[in-house]
Amino acid sequence: MRWSRTLQLVDLHCEGEIGRVVTGGVLNIPGLTMAAKLNHLNTTDDSLRQLLTSEPRSGPAGSVVLLTPPTHPDADTGMIILQPDQAHAMSGSNAICAVTALVETGMILLTEPMTEVILDTAAGLVKAIAHCPGGQCERVTLDMPMAFVEALDAVIETPDWGTVRYDLCFGGVFYALVDVDQIGMKINPDNARSLAAAGVELRNTIDASQNIRHPLTPEISGLAYVMFRDKDSDGVVRTCTTLRPGRVDRSPCGTGSSAHLASLFARGQAVPGDILRSRSILGGEFEVAFLAHGDVAGRPATKSQISGRAWIYGISQIGLDPGDPFQTGFRLSDTWG
């Protein structure tokens, strides 16, 4: 056996959403900032993302969390999210996976009852607290990047659902938040495939209609996801983030929940001190705390805290044989859409 590349990963899920954390085999990514590293992966060299997110070494579900040396002196590690469509700036569920892996494998010294980890992301520094009673990480709390609204009640014309109204918000990446009743569905596991297809179609239509770019970090651009939302009988918001090429987030979606809170604040429906819950298509929950409000480039913005759980289910090693014909993997429409 001869490998031209070897990568070590800790395999986790956060409320069902897979987040595999690369803990060895990648020294660094070019760029002086995390935004520059993100841009390098998306525009210059996409081979690592393709290798880690395509078949035969992966599949359409889940993400790979890339840890790098931090670019900010206050941070413990840099973090970039690799998904089948592209590299992304931030993800709540994947950050929870990353912190869990860091403290439970000893990469960062676990201290009881709480361990602080500072993540350097293209969306800004994220302070994480790993709650570790009894020497095990039971929950992670994230101080999320500032979230803001680009547009409330924007509309897009569609051939299947007519006029669809959405809120365009940033919660770490850009979201179109769509009330699911507009497409005639409910958020439940039986509708996962239909929701995924509808969400990706809407995402592509909305993204093509606008030039979406972060006002302070131009490397974060484009609409990442459509997140459908509904409200359960107990008043808890139920979310369903849809991801290219065509699947649904298994978790309640941390960046999406942060974006949703920003939309509530913009409508006068939330104030600092509020604590909300966000529930996934599988029934898992994140707690969402409204910490404070401010502004981002003149836009009213919210600071939220997301709390959730992750579990390690394996440790794996990926090797790349130089004679393997699928050096960056492949995708087929039977499973990838």
C-alpha positions as CSV (number, residue, x, y, z in Angstrom):
1,M,0.0,0.0,0.0
2,R,1.3,3.5,-0.9
3,W,-0.6,6.6,-0.2
4,S,0.2,10.0,-1.6
5,R,-2.0,11.6,1.1
6,T,-3.3,10.6,4.5
7,L,-6.0,12.4,6.5
8,Q,-7.3,11.7,10.0
9,L,-10.9,12.5,10.9
10,V,-13.1,12.4,14.0
11,D,-16.6,11.4,13.0
12,L,-19.5,13.1,14.8
13,H,-23.1,14.1,14.4
14,C,-24.9,17.0,15.9
15,E,-28.6,16.1,16.5
16,G,-28.2,13.8,13.5
17,E,-26.3,16.1,11.2
18,I,-22.9,14.6,10.2
19,G,-19.9,16.7,10.9
20,R,-16.5,14.9,10.2
21,V,-13.6,16.9,11.7
22,V,-10.2,16.8,10.0
23,T,-7.7,16.5,12.8
24,G,-4.6,15.5,10.8
25,G,-3.1,15.6,7.3
26,V,-3.7,19.3,6.4
27,L,-1.0,21.7,7.5
28,N,-2.6,24.9,6.3
29,I,-4.5,26.6,3.5
30,P,-3.0,29.7,1.8
31,G,-4.4,33.1,3.0
32,L,-3.6,35.6,5.7
33,T,-7.2,35.6,7.0
34,M,-9.9,33.0,7.2
35,A,-11.9,34.8,4.6
36,A,-8.8,34.6,2.3
37,K,-8.5,30.9,3.0
38,L,-12.2,30.4,2.3
39,N,-11.7,32.2,-1.0
40,H,-8.7,30.1,-1.9
41,L,-10.7,26.9,-1.5
42,N,-13.6,28.3,-3.5
43,T,-11.7,29.9,-6.4
44,T,-8.2,28.6,-6.6
45,D,-7.8,25.0,-5.4
46,D,-11.0,23.0,-4.8
47,S,-9.3,19.5,-4.8
48,L,-9.3,19.0,-1.0
49,R,-13.0,19.7,-0.7
50,Q,-13.8,17.5,-3.6
51,L,-11.7,14.7,-2.2
52,L,-13.4,14.8,1.2
53,T,-17.0,15.4,0.1
54,S,-17.4,13.2,-3.0
55,E,-17.7,9.5,-3.5
56,P,-16.2,7.0,-2.9
57,R,-14.8,8.6,0.3
58,S,-18.0,10.4,1.3
59,G,-21.6,11.0,0.2
60,P,-24.2,13.8,-0.2
61,A,-25.1,13.9,3.5
62,G,-23.1,15.7,6.0
63,S,-20.1,18.1,6.1
64,V,-16.4,18.0,6.7
65,V,-15.0,20.5,9.1
66,L,-11.5,21.7,8.2
67,L,-9.3,22.9,11.1
68,T,-6.4,25.3,10.3
69,P,-4.0,27.4,12.2
70,P,-5.8,30.5,13.4
71,T,-5.2,33.9,11.7
72,H,-6.3,35.9,14.8
73,P,-4.1,36.0,17.9
74,D,-7.1,35.4,20.2
75,A,-8.3,32.2,18.5
76,D,-7.4,28.6,19.2
77,T,-8.1,27.3,15.7
78,G,-9.4,28.3,12.4
79,M,-12.4,26.5,10.9
80,I,-13.9,26.2,7.4
81,I,-16.9,24.1,6.5
82,L,-16.5,21.9,3.4
83,Q,-19.8,20.7,1.8
84,P,-20.6,19.2,-1.6
85,D,-21.4,22.5,-3.2
86,Q,-18.5,24.7,-1.9
87,A,-16.6,25.8,1.2
88,H,-18.7,27.8,3.7
89,A,-17.7,30.4,6.3
90,M,-19.6,29.1,9.3
91,S,-22.0,26.5,10.5
92,G,-23.5,26.1,14.0
93,S,-23.9,22.3,14.0
94,N,-20.4,21.8,12.5
95,A,-18.9,24.2,15.1
96,I,-20.5,22.2,17.8
97,C,-19.0,19.0,16.3
98,A,-15.5,20.7,16.0
99,V,-15.5,21.8,19.6
100,T,-16.7,18.5,20.9
101,A,-13.9,16.7,18.9
102,L,-11.2,19.2,20.1
103,V,-11.9,18.7,23.8
104,E,-12.8,15.0,23.8
105,T,-9.7,14.0,21.9
106,G,-7.4,16.2,24.0
107,M,-6.4,18.5,21.2
108,I,-7.6,21.2,23.6
109,L,-7.2,20.5,27.3
110,L,-10.6,19.7,28.8
111,T,-11.3,21.6,32.0
112,E,-14.3,21.1,34.2
113,P,-17.0,22.3,34.4
114,M,-16.4,24.4,31.2
115,T,-13.8,24.7,28.5
116,E,-13.5,27.8,26.3
117,V,-12.5,27.4,22.7
118,I,-12.2,30.4,20.3
119,L,-12.9,29.6,16.7
120,D,-11.5,31.8,13.9
121,T,-14.0,31.8,11.0
122,A,-14.5,33.9,7.9
123,A,-17.6,35.2,9.5
124,G,-15.7,36.4,12.6
125,L,-14.5,35.0,15.9
126,V,-16.9,32.5,17.6
127,K,-16.5,31.9,21.3
128,A,-17.5,28.4,22.2
129,I,-18.1,27.0,25.7
130,A,-17.9,23.2,26.1
131,H,-19.9,22.2,29.1
132,C,-17.9,19.3,30.5
133,P,-19.3,18.1,33.9
134,G,-17.7,14.8,34.8
135,G,-14.9,15.1,32.2
136,Q,-17.2,14.7,29.1
137,C,-18.4,17.3,26.7
138,E,-22.2,17.2,27.1
139,R,-23.2,20.5,25.3
140,V,-21.6,23.3,23.4
141,T,-22.7,27.0,23.5
142,L,-21.6,29.3,20.6
143,D,-21.6,33.1,20.6
144,M,-22.6,33.4,17.0
145,P,-21.4,36.0,14.4
146,M,-23.6,39.1,14.2
147,A,-26.7,38.4,12.1
148,F,-28.6,40.9,10.1
149,V,-31.4,41.3,7.6
150,E,-30.8,42.3,4.0
151,A,-34.5,42.3,3.0
152,L,-37.8,41.5,4.6
153,D,-40.7,40.1,2.6
154,A,-38.8,40.0,-0.7
155,V,-40.6,38.1,-3.5
156,I,-39.7,35.8,-6.3
157,E,-41.9,34.5,-9.0
158,T,-41.8,30.7,-9.5
159,P,-43.5,28.4,-12.0
160,D,-44.6,25.9,-9.4
161,W,-45.7,28.0,-6.4
162,G,-46.4,31.4,-7.9
163,T,-45.2,34.3,-5.8
164,V,-43.0,33.2,-2.9
165,R,-42.1,35.6,-0.1
166,Y,-38.9,35.3,1.8
167,D,-36.6,37.1,4.2
168,L,-32.9,37.5,3.1
169,C,-30.8,37.3,6.2
170,F,-27.2,36.6,7.2
171,G,-26.5,34.3,10.1
172,G,-22.9,33.3,9.3
173,V,-23.8,32.6,5.7
174,F,-26.7,34.0,3.7
175,Y,-30.2,32.5,4.0
176,A,-33.5,32.9,2.3
177,L,-36.1,32.1,5.0
178,V,-39.3,30.8,3.6
179,D,-42.5,30.0,5.4
180,V,-43.1,26.4,4.3
181,D,-46.9,26.8,3.8
182,Q,-46.2,28.8,0.7
183,I,-45.1,25.6,-1.1
184,G,-48.0,23.5,0.3
185,M,-45.9,21.2,2.6
186,K,-45.2,20.5,6.2
187,I,-41.7,20.0,7.7
188,N,-41.7,16.3,8.5
189,P,-39.4,13.3,7.6
190,D,-41.8,12.0,5.0
191,N,-41.4,15.3,3.0
192,A,-37.6,15.4,3.2
193,R,-37.0,14.7,-0.5
194,S,-39.7,17.1,-1.7
195,L,-38.5,19.8,0.6
196,A,-34.9,19.4,-0.5
197,A,-35.8,19.6,-4.2
198,A,-38.0,22.7,-3.6
199,G,-35.4,24.4,-1.5
200,V,-32.6,23.9,-4.0
201,E,-34.8,25.1,-6.8
202,L,-35.8,28.2,-4.9
203,R,-32.2,28.8,-3.8
204,N,-31.0,28.8,-7.4
205,T,-33.8,31.1,-8.6
206,I,-33.2,33.6,-5.8
207,D,-29.4,33.6,-6.1
208,A,-29.6,34.3,-9.8
209,S,-31.9,37.3,-9.2
210,Q,-29.6,39.1,-6.8
211,N,-26.0,40.1,-6.2
212,I,-25.7,38.9,-2.6
213,R,-22.4,39.8,-0.8
214,H,-21.5,40.5,2.8
215,P,-20.9,44.3,3.2
216,L,-17.7,43.9,5.2
217,T,-16.4,40.5,4.0
218,P,-16.8,40.3,0.2
219,E,-15.4,36.7,0.2
220,I,-18.7,35.7,1.7
221,S,-21.1,35.9,-1.3
222,G,-24.1,34.2,-2.8
223,L,-27.1,32.6,-1.2
224,A,-26.0,29.5,0.7
225,Y,-29.3,28.0,1.6
226,V,-33.1,28.2,1.7
227,M,-34.4,27.5,5.2
228,F,-38.0,26.6,5.4
229,R,-39.7,27.4,8.7
230,D,-43.0,26.6,10.4
231,K,-44.3,26.7,14.0
232,D,-45.3,23.6,15.9
233,S,-48.4,23.5,18.2
234,D,-46.2,24.3,21.2
235,G,-44.9,27.5,19.6
236,V,-41.4,26.2,18.8
237,V,-40.2,27.1,15.3
238,R,-39.5,24.1,13.2
239,T,-36.7,24.6,10.6
240,C,-35.6,22.7,7.5
241,T,-32.5,24.0,5.8
242,T,-32.0,22.7,2.3
243,L,-28.6,22.1,0.9
244,R,-27.2,21.5,-2.6
245,P,-27.2,19.2,-4.4
246,G,-30.5,18.2,-2.8
247,R,-30.8,17.2,0.9
248,V,-32.1,18.6,4.2
249,D,-30.2,19.5,7.3
250,R,-30.7,17.0,10.0
251,S,-30.0,19.5,12.7
252,P,-32.0,22.6,13.8
253,C,-29.3,24.7,11.9
254,G,-27.4,27.1,14.0
255,T,-26.6,29.8,11.5
256,G,-30.2,29.6,10.1
257,S,-31.6,29.9,13.6
258,S,-29.4,33.0,14.2
259,A,-30.7,34.4,10.9
260,H,-34.3,33.7,11.9
261,L,-33.7,35.6,15.2
262,A,-32.5,38.6,13.2
263,S,-35.7,38.5,11.1
264,L,-37.8,38.4,14.3
265,F,-35.9,41.4,15.8
266,A,-36.4,43.3,12.5
267,R,-40.2,42.8,12.9
268,G,-40.2,43.8,16.5
269,Q,-41.0,40.2,17.6
270,A,-37.9,39.6,19.7
271,V,-35.9,41.5,22.3
272,P,-32.6,40.9,24.0
273,G,-33.0,38.4,26.8
274,D,-35.4,36.2,24.9
275,I,-34.6,32.5,24.8
276,L,-36.1,30.6,21.9
277,R,-36.0,27.0,20.7
278,S,-35.4,25.8,17.2
279,R,-36.5,22.3,16.2
280,S,-35.3,20.2,13.3
281,I,-37.1,17.9,10.9
282,L,-36.0,15.0,13.1
283,G,-37.1,16.7,16.3
284,G,-33.7,17.7,17.7
285,E,-33.5,21.1,19.3
286,F,-31.1,24.0,19.7
287,E,-31.6,26.7,22.3
288,V,-31.3,30.2,20.9
289,A,-30.6,33.1,23.3
290,F,-30.8,36.7,22.1
291,L,-27.8,38.4,23.7
292,A,-27.7,41.9,22.3
293,H,-28.3,44.0,19.2
294,G,-26.1,46.3,17.3
295,D,-25.4,47.0,13.6
296,V,-23.3,45.7,10.7
297,A,-22.5,48.3,8.1
298,G,-25.6,50.3,9.1
299,R,-27.8,47.3,9.2
300,P,-29.6,46.4,12.5
301,A,-28.0,43.2,13.7
302,T,-28.4,40.7,16.5
303,K,-26.0,38.8,18.6
304,S,-27.2,35.3,19.5
305,Q,-26.0,32.3,21.4
306,I,-26.8,28.8,20.1
307,S,-26.6,25.7,22.4
308,G,-26.6,22.1,21.2
309,R,-25.1,18.6,21.4
310,A,-22.8,16.4,19.4
311,W,-21.7,12.8,19.7
312,I,-18.5,11.1,18.5
313,Y,-19.3,7.9,16.7
314,G,-16.0,7.0,15.1
315,I,-12.4,7.9,14.2
316,S,-11.4,7.3,10.6
317,Q,-8.4,7.6,8.3
318,I,-8.6,8.4,4.6
319,G,-5.8,7.6,2.2
320,L,-5.3,8.5,-1.4
321,D,-3.5,6.0,-3.6
322,P,-1.6,7.7,-6.4
323,G,-3.0,5.1,-8.8
324,D,-6.6,5.7,-7.8
325,P,-8.5,6.9,-10.9
326,F,-10.8,9.0,-8.7
327,Q,-8.3,11.4,-7.2
328,T,-11.0,14.0,-6.4
329,G,-14.0,11.7,-6.3
330,F,-17.1,11.5,-8.4
331,R,-20.9,12.1,-8.2
332,L,-23.8,10.3,-9.9
333,S,-27.3,11.5,-10.3
334,D,-28.9,8.4,-8.6
335,T,-27.9,9.8,-5.2
336,W,-26.7,13.3,-5.9
337,G,-29.6,14.5,-7.9
